[in-house]
């Protein structure tokens, strides 16, 4: 994809986009580690003569309403010419712990994502928007080891997998919420003229080759293989557009 010297590419989302990014000018880590890093690396190399800029505004643990609260400062004030949004996986956990019905959790997602897109179209006009499909891929609840991830055991620092203590009834609830918001995302993408990136089925197709943990290591966060899959689907969708 060709970018000009005036192009600003901004990635917005939750922890999947945050990627443990540094909130300072440490250029080794400023983009975080994940699909957004891969995409930014590809586009920056391909367009180095024009020196486009890349910004990561992902935040761990956030959902659509959290992004909306910071949208002016994080997004609109930066005036991106290409905006990428991946948010939604945390809607299920928020809804579960706040005792919302799956329909209420989905409505909350739709209301806030719609507000985000309306603000963006109003302030930035024909900015190119990439809307990624949110996904949740629960794992085998009887095995919370790391043995099926792309990495061998034995690192010095060890912590329990984040899904180890998920309440049993939260899993079907989150599956249902994710199913509903996955239906909303392409609808809003079409309504607001966004480029939609389907991910859920792609992840399951690839996981059938090995194990889900090899692509989504705790049911929520992609592994290195999962991030590469997202990056490839992202770039593919842009090429088609």
ZAVEXSE-500160 format. One line per field, with one value per residue (C-alpha): residue number from 1; z, x, y. Coordinates in pm, 1 decimal. Layout:
<recs>
i NUM_...
c3 Z_...
c1 X_...
c2 Y_...
</recs>
This chain:
<recs>
i 1_2_3_4_5_6_7_8_9_10_11_12_13_14_15_16_17_18_19_20_21_22_23_24_25_26_27_28_29_30_31_32_33_34_35_36_37_38_39_40_41_42_43_44_45_46_47_48_49_50_51_52_53_54_55_56_57_58_59_60_61_62_63_64_65_66_67_68_69_70_71_72_73_74_75_76_77_78_79_80_81_82_83_84_85_86_87_88_89_90_91_92_93_94_95_96_97_98_99_100_101_102_103_104_105_106_107_108_109_110_111_112_113_114_115_116_117_118_119_120_121_122_123_124_125_126_127_128_129_130_131_132_133_134_135_136_137_138_139_140_141_142_143_144_145_146_147_148_149_150_151_152_153_154_155_156_157_158_159_160_161_162_163_164_165_166_167_168_169_170_171_172_173_174_175_176_177_178_179_180_181_182_183_184_185_186_187_188_189_190_191_192_193_194_195_196_197_198_199_200_201_202_203_204_205_206_207_208_209_210_211_212_213_214_215_216_217_218_219_220_221_222_223_224_225_226_227_228_229_230_231_232_233_234_235_236_237_238_239_240_241
c3 0.0_-95.8_173.7_135.9_350.8_510.3_609.9_976.2_1056.6_1401.3_1575.8_1847.2_2067.1_2382.4_2510.6_2179.6_2020.7_2326.5_2305.7_2619.8_2435.6_2602.1_2659.8_2573.7_2287.0_2336.4_1968.5_2040.0_2209.3_2116.4_1886.6_2127.5_2022.7_1801.1_1471.7_1477.0_1499.7_1203.9_994.4_1080.3_1000.3_659.8_565.3_696.5_504.2_184.7_208.5_371.7_102.9_216.2_591.4_704.1_1078.2_1297.1_1632.9_1879.2_2110.0_2243.2_2615.2_2807.4_2958.3_2778.1_2579.7_2334.6_2591.9_2734.6_2390.1_2329.7_2642.9_2507.6_2138.3_2093.9_2245.0_2125.9_1774.6_1644.8_1763.1_1586.7_1256.5_1118.9_749.8_813.6_1133.8_1258.7_1535.0_1710.4_2024.2_2170.6_2353.6_2691.7_2639.7_2746.5_3074.2_3153.4_3086.5_3293.1_3602.3_3577.3_3533.0_3193.5_2961.5_2643.5_2449.7_2684.6_2653.6_2275.6_2273.4_2485.9_2234.2_1937.9_2096.9_2181.0_1861.3_1661.5_1857.0_1780.9_1409.1_1396.7_1565.4_1333.2_1016.5_1143.3_1233.0_987.2_687.9_442.1_664.0_574.7_863.5_915.2_1152.5_1274.1_1387.5_1764.8_1870.1_2179.2_2153.1_2482.0_2547.5_2704.7_3070.3_3192.7_3075.4_3172.2_3084.9_2828.5_2651.7_2335.4_2282.7_2038.8_2332.3_2543.9_2919.1_3143.4_3134.4_3455.7_3533.7_3539.4_3599.8_3577.4_3244.7_3266.2_3199.3_3479.0_3727.0_3489.7_3643.7_3462.4_3364.9_3225.5_2923.5_2756.4_2844.1_2673.0_2373.7_2334.6_2369.7_2118.4_1873.1_1898.3_1864.2_1571.4_1394.1_1478.2_1363.2_987.1_992.6_1132.7_897.0_599.5_742.6_797.7_491.1_678.8_554.8_752.3_853.1_935.5_1194.5_1396.5_1130.4_1006.9_1355.6_1387.0_1037.5_1127.7_1476.5_1318.9_1196.7_1552.0_1872.2_1952.6_2214.7_1935.4_1794.0_2094.5_2401.6_2672.7_2477.4_2439.4_2340.4_2020.0_2023.2_1776.3_1523.3_1598.9_1562.9_1231.4_1113.5_1207.6_1035.0_714.2_711.0_782.8_494.8_266.8_339.1_259.9_-67.9_-169.5_-83.2
c1 0.0_133.8_150.2_245.5_463.5_149.2_0.0_-53.8_-154.1_-312.7_-403.5_-672.4_-793.8_-751.0_-460.6_-430.3_-331.1_-153.7_101.1_279.5_377.7_589.5_411.5_724.6_969.9_1147.4_1134.3_1220.2_882.6_665.6_440.7_406.2_453.2_186.5_0.8_20.5_400.2_412.0_174.8_358.2_690.5_568.1_413.0_701.1_959.0_755.2_706.9_1031.2_1098.5_784.7_841.0_475.8_405.4_263.7_85.5_-35.6_-323.5_-418.0_-496.1_-495.8_-832.1_-1041.1_-1361.4_-1540.2_-1670.8_-1318.9_-1181.4_-1466.4_-1380.1_-1029.5_-1119.7_-1067.5_-719.7_-601.3_-741.4_-906.9_-630.0_-370.9_-562.7_-487.4_-535.8_-561.3_-727.8_-741.2_-980.7_-980.0_-1194.0_-1462.7_-1312.8_-1349.0_-1721.1_-1789.7_-1598.2_-1743.9_-2095.4_-2045.9_-1910.3_-2166.4_-2455.1_-2565.9_-2756.1_-2566.0_-2803.7_-2728.7_-2353.6_-2383.3_-2600.1_-2338.5_-2067.4_-2276.5_-2376.3_-2020.8_-1859.2_-2124.7_-2045.1_-1675.1_-1740.5_-1984.4_-1731.7_-1457.2_-1659.2_-1775.1_-1427.0_-1201.5_-1432.1_-1306.1_-1033.9_-975.7_-1101.1_-1010.5_-1248.3_-1124.6_-1355.9_-1332.6_-1273.7_-1281.5_-1147.7_-1181.7_-937.5_-947.7_-1041.0_-862.7_-518.0_-388.4_-26.8_180.9_297.6_92.9_207.0_491.2_737.4_906.1_854.4_1140.8_1148.0_1275.5_960.0_638.5_276.8_-54.1_-230.7_-486.6_-783.9_-690.0_-939.6_-1220.7_-1559.5_-1698.4_-2022.0_-1837.3_-1714.5_-2053.5_-2159.2_-1852.5_-1899.7_-2256.1_-2156.0_-1875.0_-2112.1_-2348.6_-2085.4_-1926.8_-2260.1_-2261.3_-1906.6_-1948.5_-2284.5_-2125.7_-1830.3_-2065.7_-2273.6_-1970.5_-1771.4_-1499.0_-1271.3_-1372.3_-1112.2_-1267.7_-1059.9_-1267.2_-1311.3_-954.2_-818.8_-1021.8_-915.8_-549.2_-587.7_-725.8_-369.1_-235.9_-392.6_-582.3_-316.3_-61.7_-258.8_-449.1_-253.4_-513.1_-838.9_-810.4_-457.6_-287.3_48.8_321.5_146.2_-188.9_-52.6_107.6_-227.4_-401.7_-133.2_-162.1_-543.2_-520.5_-282.2_-484.3_-802.6_-626.7_-494.2_-842.6_-983.9
c2 0.0_343.0_609.8_974.1_1200.1_1342.3_1007.4_918.2_559.2_517.6_190.7_198.4_-82.9_-288.0_-499.4_-685.2_-355.2_-213.0_-493.5_-368.2_-51.1_214.8_545.3_744.7_791.3_458.6_370.7_5.7_-39.4_258.2_50.5_-240.5_-600.7_-749.3_-721.0_-340.0_-360.9_-600.1_-386.3_-63.4_-229.7_-346.2_-12.0_197.2_-6.1_-2.2_375.7_487.0_748.1_934.3_888.7_834.3_830.9_551.6_581.3_317.2_415.0_72.7_30.7_-294.3_-390.1_-131.1_-159.3_67.7_315.8_362.1_441.1_685.1_883.1_952.1_965.9_1340.2_1347.6_1006.0_1000.1_1314.5_1548.0_1330.7_1359.1_1011.3_949.7_573.7_453.1_94.4_-18.3_-356.6_-359.7_-584.0_-881.0_-706.7_-643.9_-1001.8_-985.2_-641.2_-763.8_-1078.5_-904.3_-624.8_-869.3_-746.5_-975.3_-1068.1_-841.0_-551.4_-607.5_-611.1_-299.1_-123.3_-217.4_-105.0_225.9_324.7_199.0_384.8_702.6_654.3_614.3_905.6_1135.4_1020.1_1076.3_1416.0_1540.4_1356.6_1316.6_1059.3_914.9_551.0_334.9_-30.3_-211.1_-549.7_-828.4_-890.9_-1251.1_-1470.4_-1825.4_-2018.0_-2299.2_-2644.7_-2571.8_-2885.9_-2772.0_-2428.4_-2499.2_-2314.9_-2629.8_-2565.6_-2205.8_-2124.6_-2108.7_-2380.0_-2382.8_-2278.5_-1899.4_-1744.3_-1548.8_-1751.3_-1653.9_-1832.8_-1817.6_-1532.2_-1760.0_-2004.6_-1863.6_-1767.0_-1859.2_-2162.7_-1989.1_-1686.1_-1881.4_-1953.4_-1598.8_-1448.1_-1678.0_-1551.4_-1184.9_-1225.6_-1392.6_-1097.1_-825.1_-1008.6_-963.6_-592.6_-512.9_-578.4_-401.7_-84.9_-119.6_-113.6_172.1_396.2_296.4_108.1_-166.1_-476.0_-735.6_-1076.8_-1264.0_-1512.4_-1780.7_-1727.5_-1799.1_-2119.7_-2230.4_-2190.9_-2339.2_-2656.9_-2718.2_-2746.0_-2610.1_-2292.2_-2205.3_-2179.2_-1884.3_-1740.8_-1837.8_-1761.8_-1741.2_-1364.4_-1260.6_-1372.0_-1546.3_-1450.5_-1676.1_-1513.4_-1161.6_-1254.8_-1392.1_-1064.6_-859.5_-1062.0_-1036.7_-662.7_-600.2_-827.8_-633.9_-304.6_-442.9_-554.0_-211.8
</recs>
